[in-house]
Amino acid sequence: MSCEKNCSLTSKDLTILEDQMTHLANVSRVAASYGNDFQDPAMKQTAMAIAKHHCDQFSALMNVLSGCQN
């Protein structure tokens, strides 16, 4: 669904998106923290990849919401 075509988000939709974005931000932060703590390069790389994935998902949701502000 592209918000440029349909931006009729209810308050419940926004609450769900807010909860999801909070979850994504927290998981990204925790994974990055673990990545910084790991000594094993493979573990560090995996944790940082998880952090990036969740950060990218957060950004994608933010872009959808930004498109709805127009």
C-alpha positions in Angstrom: 0.0 0.0 0.0 1.4 3.4 -0.9 0.3 6.3 1.2 0.5 8.6 -1.8 -2.6 6.9 -3.1 -4.4 6.3 0.2 -3.6 8.2 3.4 -6.7 7.5 5.4 -5.0 6.3 8.6 -7.1 6.0 11.7 -5.9 6.8 15.2 -5.8 3.0 15.8 -3.6 2.7 12.6 -1.3 5.4 13.9 -1.1 3.8 17.4 -0.1 0.4 15.8 2.5 2.1 13.6 3.9 4.0 16.6 4.2 0.7 18.6 5.9 -1.0 15.7 8.3 1.8 15.2 9.1 1.9 18.9 9.8 -1.9 18.7 12.0 -1.6 15.6 14.0 1.3 17.2 14.5 -0.7 20.4 15.6 -3.9 18.6 18.0 -2.0 16.4 19.5 -0.2 19.4 19.9 -3.4 21.4 21.4 -5.4 18.4 23.9 -2.6 17.7 24.8 -2.6 21.4 25.5 -6.3 21.3 27.4 -5.9 18.0 29.7 -3.4 19.7 30.2 -5.8 22.6 30.9 -9.0 20.7 34.6 -9.9 20.2 33.9 -12.6 17.6 33.8 -11.0 14.1 31.0 -13.2 12.8 28.8 -12.5 15.9 29.6 -8.8 15.6 28.7 -8.8 11.9 25.4 -10.7 12.5 24.3 -8.4 15.3 25.1 -5.3 13.2 23.2 -6.8 10.2 20.2 -7.3 12.5 20.5 -3.7 13.7 20.7 -2.4 10.1 17.7 -4.5 9.0 15.5 -3.1 11.8 16.7 0.4 11.2 15.9 0.1 7.5 12.4 -1.1 8.5 12.0 1.9 10.8 13.0 4.2 8.0 10.6 2.6 5.5 7.7 3.1 7.9 8.9 6.7 8.5 8.9 7.3 4.7 5.3 6.0 4.5 4.2 8.3 7.2 6.1 11.2 5.7 4.3 10.6 2.4 1.0 10.8 4.2 1.7 14.4 5.5 1.3 15.9 2.0 
